[in-house]
């Protein structure tokens, strides 16, 4: 998060400018952002060598959701005043928002050097380092944070989720009682329980690990809004009822002709990040992670009525523009791994008729069990109870079955188990499905340095292995609620 978001109003050595800064800051404090911005722009013109108005305008840009503009102003500020720690932190925050993690890490790092005591900056730096695959450096930052009593448990939780083997015996001995301490807030205890699950599992204590995960899920579930499953069901039903063969035919032929986008859809923890990382190993492919762009663009509903077809082309243009704003550098192929887009396959087909849509598919019980072991950064409110995970999985697969019915052959399935069983064959097939020429570098995808901001960030930086296949069988009896809730998808599994 950005810090020090109050505009500066120190004296500039001129009574008139000082009064101007005070007046602009008063507008800001009252929420009159347009008036504040106008006042700061006038002050910029009056004192072009003084960057305090520029910094304050960057703060307003952040409030207005204009990270690219804020970045330009903040770079101007830190270029002239390289020891401006608040500007450096905010520069890190907007670079992070724009998906430029190397620049974010650099800015946060400089800010942390200037303000070693700034917990928020150091925490943000650790996050950026982890996403860049610099795990040891991230853990070192969390170890520094762990020296602060108020940060200790959160820091140890993050260390365990990055590398369970980095949790030593002393850490483990302290984390267990803390997770049971009712004086700690639920968020801290939940994080500790999931971290304990990881640490215990790494030590081969599978039953104790499962119990820790179960306790963490119960605690997390108790804090969630009660209607998430209902909202998910409504969204899935709406898509199936709206995007019919007739609706598709009525809006056909107005999309963008580009072949650039590759969409990966699926369920959390299904292997989608592995697919993305493999594709990113090809030259000419830029992976953007979970952009969330399309769900935001269609939050008000799908194009409808006589002008709906024209609106689809405009929507495609807006989506591509948003990708560029987020950092798409013009690579010939660009990957969007927003899993929620499984709801929007029909719309994607209309917007980008030449785009590739990949469906990441993994054993349903392994997928559900992996979700059960995961404390998600945000969202996924239906994935903290075994039965609810199964119900959510059924809704997602029912939507994918709808696409198979109304757009047969449009979506390409990529099965995780086949990919890990024969990586070279799987990677070649993936390249063929996406129209990418064979590139031997794709076999060494795990060596590629690129940001990975998902729960699988650590795993996809290792060579492919089959260690996670059929992992659920060790806990089959305890996973009965999940298997039952999966319904026909659970019955696909042979209980051997």
Secondary structure, 3 states (H helix, E strand, C coil): CCCCCCCCCCCCCCHHHHHHHHHHHHHHHCCCHHHHHHHHHHHHHHCCCCCHHHHHHHHHHHHCCCHHHHHHHHHHHHHHCCCCHHHHHHHHHHHHHCCCHHHHHHHHHHHHHHCCCCHHHHHHHHHHHHHCCCHHHHHHHHHHHHCCHHHHHHHHHHHHHHCHHHCCHHHHHHHHHHHCCCCCCHHHHHHHHHHHHHHHHHCCCHHHHHHHHHHHHHHHHCCCCCCHHHHHHHHHHHHHHHCCHHHHHHCCCCCCCCCCEEEEEECCCCCHHHHHHHHHCCCCEEECCCCCHHHHHCCCCCCCCCCHHHHHHHHHHHHHHHHHHHCCCCCCEEEECCHHHHHHHHHHHHHCCCCEEEEEECCHHHHHHHHHCCCCCCCCCCCCCHHHHHHHHHHHHHHHHHHHHHCCCCEEEEEHHHHHHCHHHHHHHHHHHHCCCCCHHHHHHHHCCCCCCCCCCCHHHCCCCCCCCCHHHHHCCCCHHHHHHCHHHCCCCCCC
